[in-house]
Amino acid sequence: TAQSRQYEKNTIRDFGSGKIDILIGTQIVTKGFDFSRLSLVAVIAADSLLGMQDFRADEKALQLLEQFRGRCGRREERGMFIIQTSQPEHPVYQSILNNEASDFNTSLLFERKDFMFPPFTRIIEITIRDTYEDRADRMARKLGDDLRKSMTPAGSSIMEDPVTGPYVPAIDKIADRFIRTIRISLKKDKRLTEMKKTIMRIIRDFEKSQKYDNHITVNVDPS
């Protein structure tokens, strides 16, 4: 609401001017604020940033933590940055500890290439939403089988299968609708346009044959 937004602005302004000594906030405090007196930043339960079912999870976590670290110790004054974690050996935390963010991002790029993730491929995310959990599972499995049969070359190994899932996402129910997800990795080659058309044709045929309209959405290169 407008009232809550104004309260938030007033709180941040008071913190910046020194009227407030301690600020407990969300990721919003990393966005464009310059607190000259800030000497200590602590991130609580940072491991939650690493648990997302997203191939960009480590990259996003590193970027966010670097933004948090950048908030303290400005104007050539020393600051303290604390991360609460149960896995301090994780590469994301080690790269921050050793100031090796650039090297870590390079290693992530090599991993993306090895595992066929963007920018070396296009990711198609297909989401099934249904008010009945058993039907969501059944339809997701059936659609996944249809996609796999049409898109996986004969004799291919599991590693060459472009279709992943269906699987249950971290947030598996929204507005009383159960969610299941299928992901497809497409190589960026001359067959890319043809393969995207094939996927849409398979989904349309599936909706028609199963009488299953308004349950399936498609997202290209989800963030």
N, C-alpha and C positions, 0 to 999 in steps of 0.2 A: 504494500500500500504506500501511498504518498507519505503518510505519517512515519512509517517504519524507515523509508528511504531517507527522510529528513533526519531522523534520529541517528541513523548510521553515519550520515555526513557530519552531524554535530560531534559524534563520538570520535571519529577520525580526526576532525579538526582540533578537538580538545587534546587528543593524544599528541598530535604534531606540535602543538603549542606548549606542551608540558603540563597542562592541567590534569592529565591522567598519566600515571606512571606505568601501568600494566594494561595491555590490550590483549584480550582473547578473541580471536577472530578466525575466519575461514581463509580460503585461498585468495579472496579478494584483496587482502592486504599486500599481495605481491604485485598488484597491477598499478604501476605508475606512481606510487607514493614515494616521497623522499622525506624520511624522518631523520632529521639531523642528530637528534639526541639518542637514537636507538642503538644500544650497545649489546643487547642480548636477544636472540631469536631462538625459540624452541619449537620443534615440530613433534607433536605427540602422535603416537601410533602411526609412524611413517610407513610401516610395512603394508598398510592398507593400500598404498599407492602401487605396490608391486603385485597385488593379488588380482588385478583386473584381467579378464579374459580378452586380452588385446595384445597383438604383437608389438604395438607401440608402447606398452606399459612401462618398460624400463626407460625408454627415451623420454616419455612424458614425466616420469618421476624425477629423472635427472634434471630436466628443464625447470620443473617446479621447485625442487630443492635448491637449485642454483639461484633462482629468483628470491627465495627466502633468505639465503645466505647473503645475497646482495643488498638486503634491506638493512643489515647491521654493520657497524664499523665504518661508516662513511666519513668523507672529509679527512682521510688519513688517520683516523682514530681506530684503535684496535677494538674489535667486537668479538663476541662469543656466539657460536652457532652450535646448537645441541639437537641431535636427532635421537628420538626414542625408538629403539629397534630391538628385536630378538634375533636378528641375523646380521650382525655388523660385518660379516665377511662377504656380504652380497656385493657384486661388482659395482652396482650403482653407488653404494656408500663408500667403497674403496676408491672409486674414481674421484669423489668429492674430497675424501681425506687426503689423497695424494695429488690433488689438483691435476687430474688426468682426464678431464671431461672430453677433450678433443680426441684423445686416443680411444676412449670408450665409445664415442660416437662412430669412429671409424670401424671398430670391431662390430658394432651393431649393423653397420652397412654391409659388412661381409656376411653376417648371419642372415640378413634379409635376402641376399643373393643365394645363399646355400639353401634356404628354406622356401624360396619362391614367394617372397613378400614384396610389396611395393618398395621402391620405385621400379623394380625389375619385372613386376607382374601387375595385373589388375585384379582386385579382389571384388567378387560379387557376393554380397551377404543377403541371404533369403531368410525372412522371418515369418514364422507361422504363429498366429495368435488365435486361440480358441477358448471358449468358456468351459469346455469339457477337457480335462487333462488327458484322459485316455485317448480321445479322438485327436488331440494335438500330437500326441506321441505316434499314433498310428499313421496319420496323414504325413507327418514329417518323415517317418521311415519310408513310406511309400514314395514320396516325392524324391527323397534322397536316392532310393534305388533307381528310379526312372532317370534321374540326372546322371548317376554313375554309369548305367548301362549305355547311355548315349554318348558320354563324353570321355570314358576311359578306354584307351586303345586295348585291343585284345593282347593278352600276354603281359600286360603292364604289372609292375610290382606295386606294393602298397605305397611306397614312397613316390610313385609316379601318378597316383590317384589324385586328380585335381579337386575332388569333392571331399570335404571334411564335414562330418556330422551325419545326421542331426545331433546336436548336443543341447544341454540345458544351460542357458546363460546365467551369469551371476544374479541378475534380477530376472527371475523366471515367471513373475506374475505382475501384471499392471492392469488396474481397473477391472478386476475379476476375470482377466483373460490370461491363460497360460501361454508361455512363450517357448518356442523351440527354434533353433537356428541352424542353418546350413551355410557353409562357406565354400566358394569355388575360387581357385587360383587359375588365372588365365595368362599364358605367356603373351608378351607384347611382340607378336609377329604378324605376318600377313593374314593369319586366320582369326585374329582377335575379333573383328567385326562379325564374321560369320559365326563364331562361337557364342557371342552375346545374343545374336538372333536365335540361335538354337536353344539357348537357355530360356528365352522368353516364349518360344514356341512350346517347349516342354511344359512350362508352367501353365500356359493357356490351355493346352490339351489336358493337363492334369485337373485344372479347375472345372473344365467342361465334363470330363468323364466321371469325376468324383462328385459333381454338383457341389463344389466347394468354393464358391465366390466370396470375396471380401474377407479372406482370412490370410492372404499371402501378400507380403510387400518385399520389394527388391531395392537394395541400396548398393551403389557402386563405390568402391574404395571408402568404406565407412571410417569415420574419424575415431 
